[in-house]
Amino acid sequence: MGWNTRITKLLNIDYPIIQGGLAYLAYADLAAAVSNAGGLGQITAMSLPNPESLREEIKRLKTMTSKPFGVNYAIGQHGRPFEQMVEVAVEEEVPVISVTGGNPQGVLDLIADHPIKKLVLVASRRQAEKAEELGADAVMVVGQEGGGHLGRSDVGTFVLTPKVVDHVSIPVIASGGIVDGKGLMAGLALGAEGIEMGTRFIATEECVDAHAIYKQAILDADENATVVIKRTLGSPARALKNSWTDQILEKEALEAGYESIGNYISGEANKRFIYDGKATQGFGWAGQGSARIHDSPSVNTLIQSMILEAEDIQKKWSNVR
Ligand SMILES: Cc1cc2nc3c(=O)[nH]c(=O)nc-3n(C[C@H](O)[C@H](O)[C@H](O)COP(=O)(O)O)c2cc1C
């Protein structure tokens, strides 16, 4: 099966598989592994402390791969200016930038005159239309199954993807709940021209910063093992359910506001679980697809197995009379 879609052509990659931004986890090792395996790997810019450390990470990535890669900007969530971080990407001539977490216009304007491909993450039809208007080259549509920050409405990938496909003319990338070749084929069947995965890439050998306890929690998860926190703050996000998220939800039920949960949802609380493996003293983002992740292979093994599975499905479909 040929894997040519508008997304593989746009991004100059072999397979329409994109590694999503992963706060505190997506650095050069993971991004290089994904790009070398034929997908698009990304560094998550705003996890880095300053522009110079981003520059170093981009340079490190360039020594590890000659393939296209992206830099992801979650604007808004970190309360930090992004302009200088974007300028570094421009100066380093990164091939692709993706934006999420707020109005993408500021980032898109900064890179408008540069030959950088522009991906915008959206969680609604309206956001997708807006991204197209602002000049995005493609949108990544994240359904409610996904790990990390989500849209405010509860629409899942299966409905949101074709809905967006019907309303924009730029190519669409499906995201949220995809972990294997079945998900890749499902995304394409829904009209997307590529897929993005976040949680699946955490359980890989090259996601070197994720603690073994966090990875194991993803492997052990069933379909009820994640919860959405931060709804009451207007920024819902999906994490592995544990005693820490139970406490957050109890406080949210009392509508106690940011003051009461600020420390519970901080980057420090996140790092205690994902870096230090303190599973009762913090939280780890993960999507519902965790229920279907059962191993932690190399990224190349993962992507090859996805492609084999997808091609097998394609063969079965072509035999259906
Ligand atoms: C641990 C974790 C951290 C994430 N951090 C970011 C981020 O910094 N920027 C971003 O655009 N998306 C982020 N996301 C969302 C992913 O890029 C992706 O859209 C999402 O994981 C897709 O759903 P899936 O987990 O079911 O594959 C994060 C997701 C996870 C699981």
The ligand as a MOL file (V3000), in Angstrom:
LIG
                    3D

  0  0  0     0  0            999 V3000
M  V30 BEGIN CTAB
M  V30 COUNTS 31 33 0 0 0
M  V30 BEGIN ATOM
M  V30 1 C 1.9200 13.2190 28.7040 0
M  V30 2 C 1.2560 14.0850 27.6660 0
M  V30 3 C 1.7090 15.3950 27.5020 0
M  V30 4 C 1.1850 16.1930 26.4780 0
M  V30 5 N 1.6950 17.4410 26.2880 0
M  V30 6 C 1.3400 18.1390 25.1770 0
M  V30 7 C 1.9950 19.3510 24.8360 0
M  V30 8 O 2.8730 19.8340 25.5310 0
M  V30 9 N 1.6410 19.9510 23.6760 0
M  V30 10 C 0.6630 19.4440 22.8560 0
M  V30 11 O 0.3790 20.0040 21.8090 0
M  V30 12 N -0.0150 18.3270 23.2060 0
M  V30 13 C 0.3280 17.6590 24.3010 0
M  V30 14 N -0.2970 16.4620 24.5990 0
M  V30 15 C -1.3040 15.9460 23.6650 0
M  V30 16 C -0.6580 15.0360 22.6100 0
M  V30 17 O 0.2220 15.7310 21.7720 0
M  V30 18 C -1.7150 14.3680 21.7160 0
M  V30 19 O -2.4990 15.3600 21.0810 0
M  V30 20 C -2.6090 13.4380 22.5030 0
M  V30 21 O -1.8120 12.6800 23.3860 0
M  V30 22 C -3.3590 12.5290 21.5620 0
M  V30 23 O -4.1010 11.5700 22.2510 0
M  V30 24 P -3.5180 10.1290 22.6620 0
M  V30 25 O -2.7980 10.3540 23.9390 0
M  V30 26 O -4.7390 9.3110 22.8190 0
M  V30 27 O -2.6210 9.6620 21.5610 0
M  V30 28 C 0.1650 15.6770 25.6380 0
M  V30 29 C -0.3050 14.3770 25.8560 0
M  V30 30 C 0.2250 13.5790 26.8440 0
M  V30 31 C -0.2840 12.1680 27.0030 0
M  V30 END ATOM
M  V30 BEGIN BOND
M  V30 1 1 1 2
M  V30 2 1 2 3
M  V30 3 2 2 30
M  V30 4 2 3 4
M  V30 5 1 4 5
M  V30 6 1 4 28
M  V30 7 2 5 6
M  V30 8 1 6 7
M  V30 9 1 6 13
M  V30 10 2 7 8
M  V30 11 1 7 9
M  V30 12 1 9 10
M  V30 13 2 10 11
M  V30 14 1 10 12
M  V30 15 2 12 13
M  V30 16 1 13 14
M  V30 17 1 14 15
M  V30 18 1 14 28
M  V30 19 1 15 16
M  V30 20 1 16 17
M  V30 21 1 16 18
M  V30 22 1 18 19
M  V30 23 1 18 20
M  V30 24 1 20 21
M  V30 25 1 20 22
M  V30 26 1 22 23
M  V30 27 1 23 24
M  V30 28 2 24 25
M  V30 29 1 24 26
M  V30 30 1 24 27
M  V30 31 2 28 29
M  V30 32 1 29 30
M  V30 33 1 30 31
M  V30 END BOND
M  V30 END CTAB
M  END
